[in-house]
Amino acid sequence: MTDDTDDTGGVLSKPYRALSIGIVSVVLLIAFEATAVGTAMPVAARELDGVSLYAFAFSGYFTTSLFGMVLSGQWADRRGPLGPLATGIALFAAGLLLSGTAGAMWLFIVGRAVQGLGGGLVIVGLYVIVSRAYPEHLRASIMAAFAASWVVPSVVGPLISGTVTEHLGWRWVFVGIPVLVLAPLALALPAIRRTASGPVDPDAPVAAFDRRRIRLALGISLGAGLLQYAGQDLRWLSLVPAVVGGAVLVPAVLGLLPKGTYRAARGLPSVVLLRGVAAGSFITAESFVPLMLVTQRGLSPTMAGLSLAVGGATWALGSYVQSRPRMEPYRSRLVASGMVLVAASILAAPSVLIEAVPVWVVGVAWGFGCFGMGMVIASTSVLLLRLSAPADAGSNSAALQISDGLSNVLLLAAGGAAFAALGGGTVGAGHGAGEATGSHPAAFVAVFVPMAVVALAGAWVGTRLQGARVSDEAAPVPAADETGLVVTDVVTDVRMDVLSDPAPDARTDVRTDG
C-alpha cells in the first residue's frame, strides 16, 4: 500500500475528494435501499404468497451479514479492503436482483440472504478504508458524512419506494438500485487502490485465514438465526431452537468479540459493547413506534413513518457535533450524554398511549434520541479506529458491526416475544413490523421500558471507553494523541495502535485487544 496523500485540508480537499464522494455515495445508496425495501416488502410478501415467511426476509439478511462481517475483517487485514468491498457490492447487487426477480418467497429470502452477506462485507471494508486512507483528525468528519448520508433516504426513501411500488411494481425497488451503485464505486476505486489497497506491510508474509474465527462466524450466524426463529412463535416447541441457538451463539460471541466485552472492560471492549447496547435498544424501540401510532392512535402508516423523519436530520447533527475538534477532549461525556438522551426518548415515546398526549410528542422525543445516537454511533466508530492497529482494523471493525447486528437480532427477538406475550399481536422481525391485531397498550410498555433501561446501562458503559487494565505480557505505554488525550488501552493477548505523534505515520507497537 502506498499513501501519497497529506493530512492538510478536509475530507473534500483534493487528496480525498474522489474517495470521500465515492464511499459516501455508496453509503447513501445503501441507506436508500434500507429505507425503501422496508416499504415494498409487505407488497412483495403478499404477491409471492409468503406472508407467513415475512420475518425470514429480515432475519435472513441479518444472519448472513454477521458472517460477512467476520470474513470481511480477516480478508481486509490480510489483503486490503478493496477485495471485500468490491465483492460485497457485487453480492449486494446480486441479492437485490435475485429478490426482485423471484417467483417464489423462498427464492426471495435467498436473495435477501445473499444481499446480507454482501452488506456485511461492504460495511467492514468501508471502515478499514477510513482507517487506512484518512489521518485520525479527519476520521470523525468522514463518519459524520456517513451519518448525514442517511438523512435524505430516511425522509424520501419510503415516499419514493411507495410511489414506485404503486405505479411500477415492487420489483423495481429491488432491481433499480444495483445500477446506481456503479458510478460512485468507479469514482472511489482509483483512490482506494492508491491509499488503502494491499496488506499494511507489503513485505511481510500474508497470514492464512483464521479458520477458527470463520467457524465461530458460522456459529454466530446459525445461533442468531435459530433464536430469531424461536422468537417468532411462542410455543413450547420453540424452546428447542432457542436452546440450541443459545448453545451455539454464546461460545461464538465470546470467541469473536474482544476479551472483556461482556463485563465492559475499559477501552476497546467497552467501545464494542456500547455499540451493541446503543443500536439494539434504539432500533428495537424504533421498530415499534410506527406500529404503536397506527394501532393505538389511528395514524396512517405513511404518517406514522413520517413522524420519525426529523430523526434523520438530528442524527446527522449529533454526528456533526462530535466531529468538531474542540469536542474531542469531551468525547466520553458526549457518549454518556447521548445515551441518556436515547433512554429519555425511548421512555417518552409510549406516553402517547395516553389519549391526552399529542402524537407530535413522539416526533420531538425521537428527534432528541436520534441526536444522541448520532453522537454515540459516530464516536464509537472513531474510538474503535483509534484503538486499532492498521493490521487489526478489519477484525476490530467486524467485532463492532457484529455487536451492532447481533444486539439488533437479540433485542428485537426479546422485545417481540414480550410484545406478543402481553397481547400485542404478531410482529415481524428485523427493520419492519407486521400488523398487530388487538394490541394492548401494556404490550408496548413491555417493549419500551426495558429498552430504556438498556440504554441507561449504555450511559454507564460510556464512562469506560478510555483506559484499560495493563496485561502481564505488555508494559504500559501511555501515549497522547494530537488532541492531548492519553491512551493506555492495553489488554491481554491483543494488539493496538497508539498515535503518539501528530504525524499520521508515527505509531508505537503495543499489545492490546483484537
Buried (B, 14 or more C-beta within 10 A) or exposed (E): BEBEBEBEEEBEBEBBBBBBBBBBBBBBBBBBBBBBBBBBBBBBBEBBEBBEBBBBBBBBBBBBBBBBBBBBBBBBBBBBBBBBBBBBBBBBBBBBBBBBEBEEBEBBBBBBBBBBBBBBBBBBBBBBBBBBBBBBBBBBBBBBBBBBBBBBBBBBBBBBBBEBBEEEBBBBBBBBBBEBBEEBBEBBBEBBBBBBBBBBEEEEEEEEEBEEBBEBBBBBBBBBBBBBBBBBEEEEEBEEBBEBBBEBBBEBBEBBBBBBBEEBBBBBBBBBBBBBBBBBBBBBBBBBBBBBBBBBBEBEBEBBBBBBBBBBBBBBBBBBBBBEEEBBEEBBEBBBBBBBBBBBBBBBBBBBBEEEBEBEBBBBBBBBBBBBBBBBBBBBBBBBBBBBBBBBBBBBBBBBBBBBBBBBBBBBBBBBBBBBEBBBBBBBBBBBBBBBEEBBBEBBBBBBBBBBBBBBBBBBBBBBBBBBBBBEEBEEBBBBBBBEBEBBBBBBEBBBBBBBBBEBEEBEEBBBBB
